[in-house]
Each structure stands twice: as C-alpha cells, then as structure tokens.
Amino acid sequence: MTLASLFLVVLASFVHASWNLLAKRAASVGPVFVFAYNLIACVAYAPWVLYLLTKGSIIWTLTGIGFVLLSGLIHLAYSLCLQRGYQVADLSVVYPVARGTGPMLSTIGAFLILGETPSGTGLIGLVLVVAGIMLIATQGKLAAFTRPGGQSGVRWGTATGGLIACYTVVDAYAVKVLGIAPVVLDWFSNLLRFFLLLPLVLANPRRAIEAMRGHWWTALGVGLLSPLSYILVLAALTGGAPLSLVAPMREMSMMVGALLGMLILREAVGPWRLAGCGVLIAGVILLSAS
C-alpha cells in the first residue's frame, strides 16, 4: 500500500469516528434523521458531481448503473440498521461489533470475489485489528456483550457489520473494476436513499419536522462528514490499494474515537483501551507492510 493510500485511510478514520459520535446524539430520531443527513449530503456534494458530469469524464453502462442502485439499497439498509441499533443498545457495543465484523467479512469477500491473494502478514494484521477493536470496546470485560442491552447490541452490530461487508465489496468493485468515480458513486447512492425515504417523511411532514427539532446542526455535520469519510476510502481503493487491507485499516476509527474521548471529552480510558489501541496499531502496521 502506498503512503498516499495509507494517509487517505487514516484521515477517513478520523472523519468516520466524528460523524458516528454525532449520529449517536440523534439516535432517537430514527429514519427521519437518516433522511435529513442524506438530503444535506446530496445538496452539499452536488456541485462536485455536476462538475464531473459536465466534464464528460463519466461513461455510464448498464452494469455501472446496476452497481450504483445496488450500492444505494445496501447503504440504506446499513443506515437504518445502524440507527436502530443506536436506539436499542449502547454505542460502545453496537459500533465495535459492527466495525469488527465488517472488515473481517469484507476481507473474505475480497479474497473470494475480487480475487485478491491473502498474505500471512495481512491475515495476522486483520486478526490484530479485530482484537484491538474488541479490547477498546469492552475494556477486557466480556460482560458488556452478555447484558440484555449488550445482547441487542451484538445482534444489531452483527447485522450492521454484514451490511458493511456487502457495500464495501460492491463499492470496491464499482470503483476498481468499473471505474466509477468515488464521489459519483456515493452521491447517487445518497440520492437513491433520499427518494426511498421521502414517502416516509411526506406521510406526516409535521411529525418529521418535530422529530428533527434541535437536530439539524447534527444532521449537517453527519451529512458533510459521512460522505467525505467514505469517499476518502474509495479514493484509496481507486489508487490501487487492495480491499483486503483497506477494509480493516479503516477501522482505526475505533482507536480514534477512544483517543478523542480521552483528549477532548476527558473520558477515562484505562489500561485495556490503551492496550487495544496498541494491538490495533500493530495490526495496521502489519497490514500496511503486507
């Protein structure tokens, strides 16, 4: 993996951790919040997409259109599943389970579907990344997953992780094989989710507006940061970085979230989370060297 690709993935991790912290604050709003930040994303990134379209550098094929539609549907299911998980369980359970299972399944998909060849160093790095994520989340206490709320978090986190793996493999194929620009893929995916969620809002506009009261600034942050974090990852893939390395490396966001909590929110980190950060960093180093 090149230094430029590594930088893009690391930067994406910081952005990703930031928008997930914002999304948790609006967990109670549910699908209406997903609609709101998709609307903001469509408006904010439209000039960039229109520039590429008018430039004539994008060639549409039936296969490409099919992958864009499929990506939009999977991303919608992911957004709703994640938001529902945040409603019924703790972020500290849902997020790490989702981000831990996602790269593991994505890497398997990269081997089976994209034909990438696994290396011993890469596989060890993947295991260390997943182990580091779990240490950061649980602080060495597996009881976090056995409590009633924890069990719901595991279920919703695993479902979300499966959807992460699906859209990661689909989108990697779209940008690496079909040559679709990352921002174009993400924008049309957001646009599809917008139209699919629109009937839900139009059914009761007053209730939707009321539900979003006090959450528009949060939606603005998520709408700007969520596409950016993913576009950076897709750009790394477009630059030639293998999915089997990028998928687990982007889960550095777990470590970033823990460190931001310590430095900005003054949260207690403890030895287990510090150990998890160390294990995760070791895994990333092995992945980048493979």
Sequence and secondary structure as in RCSB ss.txt:
>XXXX:A:sequence
MTLASLFLVVLASFVHASWNLLAKRAASVGPVFVFAYNLIACVAYAPWVLYLLTKGSIIWTLTGIGFVLLSGLIH
LAYSLCLQRGYQVADLSVVYPVARGTGPMLSTIGAFLILGETPSGTGLIGLVLVVAGIMLIATQGKLAAFTRPGG
QSGVRWGTATGGLIACYTVVDAYAVKVLGIAPVVLDWFSNLLRFFLLLPLVLANPRRAIEAMRGHWWTALGVGLL
SPLSYILVLAALTGGAPLSLVAPMREMSMMVGALLGMLILREAVGPWRLAGCGVLIAGVILLSAS
>XXXX:A:secstr
  HHHHHHHHHHHHHHHHHHHHHHHTGGGTHHHHHHHHHHHHHHHHHHHHHHHHHT     HHHHHHHHHHHHHH
HHHHHHHHHHHHHS HHHHHHHHHHHHHHHHHHHHHHTS     HHHHHHHHHHHHHHHHHHHTT THHHHSHHH
HHHHHHHHHHHHHHHHHHHHHHHHHHTS   HHHHHHHHHHHHHHHHHHHHHTSHHHHHHHTTTTHHHHHHHHHH
HHHHHHHHHHHHHTT  HHHHHHHGGGHHHHHHHHHHHTS    HHHHHHHHHHHHHHHHHHHH 
